[in-house]
Amino acid sequence: MGGIRGFIGAAMVLACTATAKGAQAAEVDPARPDPGHRLSDRLVLAYHYPWYGYKEPRQWDRTTADHPLLGSYRSDDPRLIDFQLSLAEEAGLDGFIVSWNGPGTIQGKILAQMLGQLEKRPHRCFRLCVIWEGIANYSGPGPLAADKVREALAHLVATHGSRPGYLRVEGKPVIFVYQAQSWPLPQWREVLDDVTRRRGPGLYVAVPDGWEVDLAILSCFDGLVPYADKYYTDDVLRKGYRRLAERAGREKKPLAVAAIGGGSRIQKLGFDIDRSQGRYLRARFGLARELKADWVTITSWNEWFEAMQIEPSREYGFEQTKYVRREAAAFKGAELPALGGARLAVVRAESGSGRGWAAANRGSGNLYAVTAVGARRGPEIVAYVLHPGEQVTLPADSRHDQVTASLLDGTSVTAAVPADGARAGGDELRLRPTLHQGE
């Protein structure tokens, strides 16, 4: 079977760390788009929703079972984007599948922003692609016009498909299409052929919301993966995936298995699945290994309103990213990489109001959710992520006693904030941080 195993991501770099056996570093011709992944590589991708702060409902506490560790946020916040991209890559994901409704939409603007921030970091292996939701979200009179579909996909291929941060397989930009089965197959053939002639080829993956789909759609699409599989028993899933694996193998197309993240058990959408301690996530990765699948798609990074997120939460901390990191490494047949050395320090810092204190990352790995805490003042997140060598000034009127930060597996690092008037032997207090191991 043609598959997607391993990872060479080198769109912006001379070489990228390989995540599969046999992957070799390669130089990139800046005048030509990098071909990206091969059909012999494995990928782990997560659906990402970029409309928070814009789309109702806005009141998180009233509408979600779990809540972001960072608090309510706006998807266009550069600090948030940095946090999400950094944490997702370190957790073993190869990319986000970003929700996209077409050119000129809020999602389109934030996708461009995310690509821009991603491409500023020259040694990232992480990539972005999209799931186009134009069919599912269409509410006009009559059927969706072919011109609308053609316009959206042609824009995507031409505008983003060759960007360094966009996910490509064998040189083709990867495009997921939600509810593709809802549109006639002959029209799909006509539209995709036309987009290919005018803008170039893409790798198109149909994403139904269940198994009620004719596998003949694979005669037109390059792959198929159900969005979430949350409504099916394991027996039904295995039968469906085995049938899909047989067809995909015969046509040498990648086999993808969907996994669901999340923490709390909810009945809002008519299902009640215990996903705590990574149980459901681990089971789906196990199914992917059993079926020798090529991709795993995780639903989702941050679908908070359906409680299917792996982004850290107040209720479960970094539980989901910890399990994703383990399962992604096992899926790719790779050793679990050691976490970078962690060192959080409190240092002297100049500010507009004089000298104060700053939290500094003196280690070799990222620190997440850097928080000032104390008995005289409530906890306050001062940085979403601190990369090695970075620091952030603490509030000038800070009455906090210590600063804490986390690694992606929930391990925490703590450093004390000196009392007022304390003097350091130099510019930095050489504090030895306390490590609290996560479970």
C-alpha positions in Angstrom: 0.0 0.0 0.0 1.2 3.5 -0.7 1.5 5.2 2.6 2.7 8.2 4.5 5.4 7.1 6.9 8.2 9.3 8.3 8.7 13.0 7.8 11.0 15.2 5.8 9.7 18.7 6.2 12.2 21.1 4.7 10.4 23.9 3.0 12.3 26.7 4.6 15.5 24.9 5.7 18.4 23.0 4.3 17.6 20.1 6.6 14.9 19.0 9.0 15.1 16.4 11.7 13.8 13.1 10.3 11.1 11.2 12.1 11.1 8.0 10.3 13.7 5.4 9.2 15.5 6.2 6.0 14.4 9.9 5.8 17.4 11.9 4.5 18.2 15.6 4.7 17.9 17.4 1.4 18.8 20.8 0.1 15.9 23.0 -1.0 15.9 25.1 -4.2 14.4 28.4 -3.0 13.0 29.0 -6.5 10.8 25.9 -6.4 8.3 24.8 -3.8 9.6 22.0 -1.6 7.9 18.7 -2.4 7.4 18.1 1.4 6.4 14.7 2.5 6.6 11.5 0.5 4.0 8.8 0.1 6.3 6.7 2.3 6.0 8.9 5.3 3.7 8.8 8.3 1.8 11.9 9.5 -0.1 12.9 12.6 -2.4 15.9 12.0 -4.9 17.7 14.2 -7.9 19.7 13.2 -7.6 23.4 14.3 -10.3 26.0 14.6 -9.2 29.6 14.2 -12.4 31.5 14.9 -12.3 32.0 18.7 -13.1 35.5 19.8 -15.2 36.0 16.7 -17.9 33.3 16.5 -20.7 32.9 18.9 -21.0 31.7 21.6 -18.4 33.9 23.3 -19.1 33.0 26.9 -16.8 30.0 27.4 -17.9 29.3 30.9 -21.5 28.9 29.9 -21.0 26.8 26.8 -18.0 24.5 27.3 -17.4 21.4 29.5 -13.7 22.2 29.7 -11.8 25.5 29.5 -8.5 26.6 28.0 -5.6 26.6 30.3 -4.7 30.1 28.9 -8.2 31.4 29.5 -10.6 32.8 26.9 -8.5 33.8 23.9 -8.6 35.3 20.4 -7.4 33.2 17.5 -5.4 36.1 16.0 -3.3 36.7 19.1 0.3 36.2 18.0 1.2 34.9 21.4 -1.5 32.2 21.2 -0.4 31.2 17.7 3.2 30.8 18.9 2.0 28.7 21.8 -0.2 26.5 19.6 2.4 25.9 16.9 5.3 25.3 19.4 3.4 23.0 21.6 1.8 21.0 18.8 5.1 20.4 17.1 6.8 19.4 20.3 3.9 17.0 21.1 4.7 15.0 17.9 2.2 16.5 15.5 3.3 17.1 11.9 0.7 19.8 11.3 -2.7 21.4 11.7 -5.7 20.9 9.5 -7.1 24.4 9.7 -10.8 25.1 9.4 -11.3 27.3 6.3 -14.5 28.6 4.6 -12.9 30.3 1.6 -11.1 33.5 0.6 -12.1 36.7 2.4 -13.3 34.9 5.6 -12.0 35.3 9.1 -10.5 31.8 8.9 -8.7 32.8 5.7 -7.1 35.8 7.3 -6.0 33.9 10.4 -4.7 31.0 8.3 -2.5 33.6 6.5 -1.3 35.0 9.8 -0.5 31.5 11.1 1.5 30.7 8.0 3.3 33.9 8.3 4.3 33.3 11.9 5.2 29.7 11.1 7.5 30.7 8.3 9.4 33.2 10.5 10.9 30.2 12.3 13.4 28.8 9.8 13.9 25.3 11.4 10.3 24.2 11.9 9.1 20.9 10.5 5.5 21.7 11.3 3.1 22.5 8.5 -0.5 23.7 8.0 -3.1 22.6 5.5 -6.9 23.2 5.5 -10.2 21.5 5.8 -12.6 23.3 3.5 -16.1 23.5 5.0 -17.8 25.4 2.2 -20.2 22.6 1.4 -21.3 21.9 5.0 -21.7 25.6 5.7 -23.6 26.5 2.5 -27.1 27.9 3.2 -28.1 29.6 0.0 -31.1 28.7 -2.2 -30.6 25.7 -4.5 -27.5 23.5 -4.7 -24.0 25.0 -4.3 -22.8 26.2 -7.6 -19.7 24.5 -9.2 -18.1 28.0 -9.7 -18.1 28.6 -6.0 -16.3 25.3 -5.3 -13.9 25.9 -8.2 -13.1 29.5 -7.0 -12.4 28.4 -3.4 -10.1 25.5 -4.3 -8.3 27.4 -7.1 -7.6 30.3 -4.7 -6.3 27.9 -2.0 -3.9 26.1 -4.4 -2.7 29.3 -6.0 -2.4 31.5 -2.8 -1.2 29.1 -0.2 -0.4 25.8 -1.8 3.2 26.7 -2.6 4.0 28.6 0.6 6.9 27.2 2.6 4.6 26.5 5.6 1.9 24.6 3.7 1.7 20.8 3.9 2.5 19.1 0.7 2.8 15.4 -0.2 4.8 14.5 -3.3 4.7 18.2 -4.2 0.9 18.5 -4.0 -0.8 20.7 -1.4 -3.0 18.7 0.9 -6.6 19.8 1.1 -9.3 18.1 3.2 -12.9 18.6 2.1 -15.6 18.3 4.8 -18.8 16.5 3.8 -17.5 16.0 0.2 -20.0 13.2 -0.3 -22.8 15.7 -0.2 -21.9 17.0 -3.6 -22.3 15.0 -6.8 -19.2 12.9 -7.8 -19.4 13.9 -11.6 -19.2 17.5 -10.5 -16.2 16.8 -8.3 -14.4 15.2 -11.2 -15.0 18.2 -13.4 -14.1 20.8 -10.8 -10.9 19.1 -9.6 -9.7 18.4 -13.1 -10.3 22.1 -14.0 -8.4 23.3 -10.9 -5.6 21.0 -11.7 -5.3 22.3 -15.2 -5.4 25.9 -14.2 -3.6 26.0 -10.9 -1.8 22.7 -10.5 -2.5 19.4 -8.7 -3.6 19.0 -5.1 -4.0 16.0 -2.8 -7.7 16.0 -1.9 -9.1 14.0 1.1 -12.8 13.6 1.6 -14.0 13.9 5.2 -17.5 12.6 5.8 -18.9 12.9 9.3 -19.6 9.1 9.5 -19.4 5.9 7.5 -22.5 6.4 5.4 -20.4 7.1 2.3 -19.9 5.2 -1.0 -16.2 4.4 -1.3 -16.5 5.1 -5.0 -15.6 8.6 -4.0 -12.0 7.4 -3.9 -12.1 7.2 -7.7 -12.0 11.0 -7.6 -10.4 11.8 -4.2 -7.0 10.9 -3.1 -8.1 9.7 0.4 -11.0 9.5 2.8 -11.2 9.7 6.6 -14.3 10.1 8.8 -14.2 13.3 10.8 -14.6 11.9 14.3 -16.1 8.4 14.4 -17.7 9.3 17.7 -21.0 7.6 17.0 -19.7 4.1 16.3 -18.7 1.0 18.3 -15.2 -0.5 17.9 -16.6 -3.4 15.8 -18.3 -1.1 13.4 -15.1 1.0 13.1 -12.9 -2.0 12.4 -15.2 -3.2 9.7 -15.4 0.2 8.1 -11.6 0.8 8.3 -10.8 -2.7 6.9 -13.1 -2.1 4.0 -11.5 1.3 3.4 -8.0 -0.1 3.8 -8.7 -2.7 1.1 -9.9 -0.1 -1.3 -7.1 2.4 -0.5 -4.4 -0.3 -0.8 -5.7 -1.4 -4.1 -5.6 2.2 -5.5 -2.4 3.0 -3.6 -3.9 5.8 -1.6 -3.1 6.7 2.0 -5.2 5.1 4.8 -6.0 7.5 7.6 -7.6 6.8 11.0 -9.4 9.4 13.1 -8.8 9.8 16.8 -10.7 11.9 19.3 -9.1 14.0 22.0 -10.8 15.7 25.0 -11.3 15.3 28.7 -14.8 15.6 30.1 -17.6 13.2 29.4 -20.4 15.2 27.7 -23.8 14.3 26.3 -24.4 17.5 24.5 -24.2 15.9 21.0 -25.8 12.6 21.9 -22.7 10.6 22.8 -21.0 9.8 26.1 -17.3 8.7 25.8 -14.8 8.5 28.6 -11.7 10.1 27.2 -9.9 10.9 30.4 -6.3 9.6 30.9 -6.1 9.5 27.1 -8.1 6.2 26.9 -10.0 6.9 23.7 -7.0 8.6 22.1 -4.7 5.6 22.9 -7.3 3.1 21.6 -7.5 4.9 18.2 -3.7 5.1 17.8 -3.7 1.4 18.6 -6.2 0.8 15.9 -4.1 2.8 13.5 -1.1 0.6 14.2 -3.2 -2.5 13.9 -4.4 -1.5 10.5 -0.9 -0.2 9.4 -2.4 3.1 8.7 -0.5 6.0 7.1 -2.1 9.0 8.7 -3.8 9.7 12.0 -6.1 12.7 12.1 -6.9 14.0 15.6 -10.3 15.6 16.3 -9.2 18.1 17.4 -6.6 20.6 18.7 -9.2 23.1 20.0 -12.8 22.2 19.3 -13.8 23.3 22.8 -17.5 23.7 22.2 -17.7 19.9 21.4 -15.2 18.9 24.2 -12.9 17.2 21.6 -9.7 19.2 22.3 -6.1 18.1 23.1 -5.0 21.7 23.8 -4.2 22.1 27.5 -7.2 22.8 29.7 -7.8 24.1 33.3 -9.5 20.8 34.1 -6.9 18.3 32.7 -3.7 20.4 32.2 -1.3 18.9 29.6 -2.8 15.4 29.9 -3.7 15.1 26.2 -0.5 16.4 24.7 1.4 14.0 27.0 -0.4 11.0 25.5 -0.3 12.4 22.0 3.4 12.7 22.2 3.8 9.1 23.3 1.3 7.7 20.8 2.7 9.7 17.9 6.2 8.3 18.5 4.9 4.8 18.7 2.8 5.2 15.5 5.9 6.4 13.6 8.0 3.6 15.0 10.3 6.2 16.6 11.9 6.4 20.1 10.2 8.9 22.4 12.5 11.9 22.3 13.8 13.2 25.6 12.3 16.5 26.8 14.8 19.4 26.7 16.5 20.4 29.9 14.2 22.8 31.9 15.5 25.8 33.7 13.3 28.7 34.8 15.1 31.7 36.5 14.1 35.1 37.9 16.4 37.8 36.6 16.9 41.5 37.0 15.2 43.4 34.2 15.1 47.0 33.0 11.6 48.5 32.5 10.1 51.9 31.9 9.5 52.3 35.6 13.0 51.2 36.6 14.6 47.9 37.5 12.3 45.0 38.2 12.2 41.2 37.8 11.7 39.0 34.8 11.0 35.3 34.2 13.7 33.8 32.0 14.1 30.5 30.2 17.7 29.4 30.8 17.1 25.9 29.6 17.2 24.1 26.2 13.4 23.5 25.8 10.2 25.5 25.6 8.4 26.5 28.8 4.6 26.9 28.5 2.0 28.8 30.5 4.5 30.8 32.5 2.5 32.0 35.5 3.3 34.3 38.5 1.6 33.1 41.6 1.5 34.1 45.3 -0.5 34.3 48.5 -1.1 38.0 48.2 -2.2 38.0 44.6 -4.0 35.6 42.3 -2.1 33.6 39.6 -1.4 35.6 36.4 -0.2 34.1 33.1 2.8 36.3 32.0 3.8 34.4 28.9 2.1 31.7 26.8 5.4 30.2 25.8 9.0 31.1 26.5 11.5 29.8 24.1 15.1 29.1 25.2 16.9 32.4 25.8 13.7 34.4 26.1 12.5 36.3 29.1 9.3 38.3 30.1 9.1 41.1 32.6 6.9 40.5 35.6 4.3 43.2 36.4 5.8 46.2 38.0 3.5 46.1 41.0 3.9 42.3 41.3 3.2 40.8 44.7 3.8 37.3 43.5 6.1 35.0 45.4 7.1 32.6 42.6 6.9 31.8 38.9 5.9 28.5 37.5 6.0 27.0 34.0 5.2 23.7 32.4 6.7 21.3 29.9 4.4 19.6 27.4 4.0 16.5 29.6 2.8 18.4 32.6 6.1 18.6 34.4 6.3 21.9 36.2 9.3 24.2 37.0 9.3 26.7 39.7 11.5 29.7 40.7 11.1 32.1 43.6 10.6 35.8 43.2 12.9 37.7 45.6 11.4 39.8 48.3 11.3 43.6 47.8 14.7 45.1 48.2 16.5 41.8 47.7 19.9 42.1 45.9 21.3 39.6 43.5 25.0 38.7 43.2 25.0 40.0 39.6 22.2 40.5 37.1 20.7 37.0 37.6 19.6 35.1 40.7 21.2 31.7 40.2 18.2 29.8 41.5 18.0 26.1 41.2 14.4 25.4 40.0 12.3 22.7 41.6 10.9 20.1 39.2 7.5 18.5 40.0 7.1 15.5 37.8 3.8 15.0 36.1 2.1 11.7 36.3 
